[in-house]
Amino acid sequence: MIYLILLQAAPAATNDNPLSQYSSFFLFAAMGLIAYFFMIRPQRKKAKEQTKFTEELKKGAEVVTIGGAHGRVAEVEGDT
């Protein structure tokens, strides 16, 4: 209760720097750019490479699965 009274009695802090009103916007924009370059862009690049790999896959190609099984492609069916 006393804390609230002290807060009301304290003079409001004024900041005459015109850039301070935009600083939170620039901080948020910088965080967005960092997220894009470190999270979103690499995922898109990886998805593009995987799509390219599956499109170029042909019968008889040697492949290795995620589990480590080695094999050859026997048949390629459309988009599956």
DRENLUMKE-99499 format. One record per atom (N, C-alpha, C): residue number from 1; residue in one letter; atom name; y, x, z. Coordinates in steps of 0.2 Angstrom, whole numbers. Layout:
<recs>
NUM|A|CA|Y|X|Z
...
</recs>
This chain:
<recs>
1|M|N|-6|4|0
1|M|CA|0|0|0
1|M|C|6|4|0
2|I|N|6|9|4
2|I|CA|12|14|5
2|I|C|13|18|-2
3|Y|N|7|19|-5
3|Y|CA|7|23|-11
3|Y|C|11|19|-17
4|L|N|10|12|-17
4|L|CA|13|8|-22
4|L|C|20|8|-21
5|I|N|22|8|-14
5|I|CA|30|8|-13
5|I|C|33|14|-15
6|L|N|29|20|-14
6|L|CA|32|26|-16
6|L|C|33|27|-23
7|L|N|28|24|-27
7|L|CA|28|24|-34
7|L|C|34|20|-37
8|Q|N|35|15|-34
8|Q|CA|41|11|-36
8|Q|C|48|14|-34
9|A|N|48|18|-29
9|A|CA|54|21|-27
9|A|C|55|27|-31
10|A|N|50|30|-34
10|A|CA|51|36|-37
10|A|C|55|35|-44
11|P|N|59|39|-46
11|P|CA|63|38|-52
11|P|C|58|39|-58
12|A|N|59|35|-63
12|A|CA|54|36|-69
12|A|C|55|42|-73
13|A|N|50|45|-75
13|A|CA|51|52|-78
13|A|C|53|50|-85
14|T|N|58|54|-88
14|T|CA|60|53|-94
14|T|C|59|59|-98
15|N|N|57|58|-104
15|N|CA|55|64|-109
15|N|C|59|63|-115
16|D|N|64|68|-116
16|D|CA|69|67|-121
16|D|C|66|71|-128
17|N|N|60|73|-127
17|N|CA|57|77|-133
17|N|C|55|71|-138
18|P|N|58|71|-144
18|P|CA|55|66|-149
18|P|C|48|67|-152
19|L|N|45|73|-151
19|L|CA|39|74|-153
19|L|C|33|71|-148
20|S|N|35|70|-142
20|S|CA|31|68|-137
20|S|C|28|61|-138
21|Q|N|32|57|-142
21|Q|CA|29|50|-143
21|Q|C|24|50|-149
22|Y|N|24|56|-153
22|Y|CA|19|56|-158
22|Y|C|13|60|-156
23|S|N|13|64|-150
23|S|CA|8|69|-148
23|S|C|1|65|-148
24|S|N|1|59|-145
24|S|CA|-6|56|-144
24|S|C|-9|54|-151
25|F|N|-4|52|-155
25|F|CA|-7|51|-162
25|F|C|-10|57|-165
26|F|N|-6|62|-165
26|F|CA|-9|69|-168
26|F|C|-15|71|-165
27|L|N|-16|70|-158
27|L|CA|-22|72|-155
27|L|C|-28|68|-157
28|F|N|-26|61|-158
28|F|CA|-32|57|-160
28|F|C|-34|58|-167
29|A|N|-29|60|-171
29|A|CA|-30|61|-178
29|A|C|-34|68|-179
30|A|N|-32|73|-175
30|A|CA|-36|79|-175
30|A|C|-43|78|-172
31|M|N|-44|74|-167
31|M|CA|-51|72|-165
31|M|C|-55|69|-171
32|G|N|-52|65|-174
32|G|CA|-55|61|-180
32|G|C|-57|66|-185
33|L|N|-53|71|-187
33|L|CA|-54|76|-192
33|L|C|-60|81|-190
34|I|N|-60|82|-183
34|I|CA|-65|87|-181
34|I|C|-72|83|-181
35|A|N|-72|76|-179
35|A|CA|-78|72|-180
35|A|C|-81|72|-187
36|Y|N|-76|71|-192
36|Y|CA|-78|71|-199
36|Y|C|-81|77|-201
37|F|N|-78|83|-200
37|F|CA|-81|89|-203
37|F|C|-87|92|-199
38|F|N|-88|90|-193
38|F|CA|-94|92|-189
38|F|C|-99|87|-188
39|M|N|-98|81|-190
39|M|CA|-103|76|-189
39|M|C|-105|72|-195
40|I|N|-100|69|-198
40|I|CA|-101|64|-204
40|I|C|-102|68|-210
41|R|N|-98|73|-212
41|R|CA|-99|77|-218
41|R|C|-106|80|-219
42|P|N|-108|84|-214
42|P|CA|-115|87|-214
42|P|C|-120|82|-215
43|Q|N|-120|76|-212
43|Q|CA|-125|71|-213
43|Q|C|-125|68|-220
44|R|N|-119|67|-223
44|R|CA|-119|65|-230
44|R|C|-121|70|-235
45|K|N|-120|76|-233
45|K|CA|-122|82|-238
45|K|C|-130|82|-237
46|K|N|-133|81|-231
46|K|CA|-140|81|-231
46|K|C|-143|75|-234
47|A|N|-140|69|-233
47|A|CA|-143|63|-237
47|A|C|-143|64|-244
48|K|N|-137|67|-247
48|K|CA|-137|68|-254
48|K|C|-142|73|-257
49|E|N|-143|79|-253
49|E|CA|-149|83|-255
49|E|C|-156|80|-255
50|Q|N|-157|76|-250
50|Q|CA|-163|73|-249
50|Q|C|-164|68|-255
51|T|N|-159|64|-257
51|T|CA|-159|60|-263
51|T|C|-161|63|-269
52|K|N|-157|69|-270
52|K|CA|-158|73|-276
52|K|C|-165|76|-276
53|F|N|-168|78|-270
53|F|CA|-175|80|-270
53|F|C|-180|75|-272
54|T|N|-179|69|-269
54|T|CA|-184|64|-271
54|T|C|-183|61|-278
55|E|N|-177|62|-281
55|E|CA|-176|60|-288
55|E|C|-180|65|-293
56|E|N|-180|71|-291
56|E|CA|-183|77|-295
56|E|C|-190|78|-294
57|L|N|-193|74|-289
57|L|CA|-200|75|-288
57|L|C|-204|72|-294
58|K|N|-209|76|-296
58|K|CA|-213|75|-301
58|K|C|-221|75|-299
59|K|N|-225|73|-303
59|K|CA|-232|73|-302
59|K|C|-234|80|-302
60|G|N|-238|82|-297
60|G|CA|-241|89|-297
60|G|C|-237|94|-293
61|A|N|-231|92|-291
61|A|CA|-226|96|-287
61|A|C|-229|97|-280
62|E|N|-229|103|-277
62|E|CA|-231|105|-271
62|E|C|-226|104|-266
63|V|N|-228|100|-260
63|V|CA|-224|98|-255
63|V|C|-227|100|-248
64|V|N|-222|100|-243
64|V|CA|-224|101|-236
64|V|C|-221|95|-232
65|T|N|-225|91|-229
65|T|CA|-222|86|-225
65|T|C|-219|88|-218
66|I|N|-216|84|-215
66|I|CA|-213|85|-209
66|I|C|-218|88|-203
67|G|N|-224|85|-204
67|G|CA|-229|87|-199
67|G|C|-232|94|-201
68|G|N|-231|96|-207
68|G|CA|-233|103|-209
68|G|C|-239|103|-213
69|A|N|-241|97|-216
69|A|CA|-246|96|-220
69|A|C|-244|98|-227
70|H|N|-248|102|-231
70|H|CA|-247|104|-237
70|H|C|-251|100|-242
71|G|N|-247|99|-248
71|G|CA|-251|94|-253
71|G|C|-247|94|-259
72|R|N|-250|91|-264
72|R|CA|-247|90|-271
72|R|C|-246|82|-272
73|V|N|-241|81|-276
73|V|CA|-239|74|-277
73|V|C|-244|72|-282
74|A|N|-247|66|-281
74|A|CA|-252|63|-286
74|A|C|-249|58|-290
75|E|N|-244|54|-287
75|E|CA|-241|49|-291
75|E|C|-234|48|-288
76|V|N|-229|46|-293
76|V|CA|-223|44|-291
76|V|C|-221|37|-293
77|E|N|-219|33|-288
77|E|CA|-218|26|-289
77|E|C|-211|24|-288
78|G|N|-207|22|-293
78|G|CA|-200|20|-292
78|G|C|-196|23|-286
79|D|N|-193|18|-282
79|D|CA|-189|20|-277
79|D|C|-192|21|-270
80|T|N|-199|21|-270
80|T|CA|-202|21|-263
80|T|C|-204|28|-261
</recs>
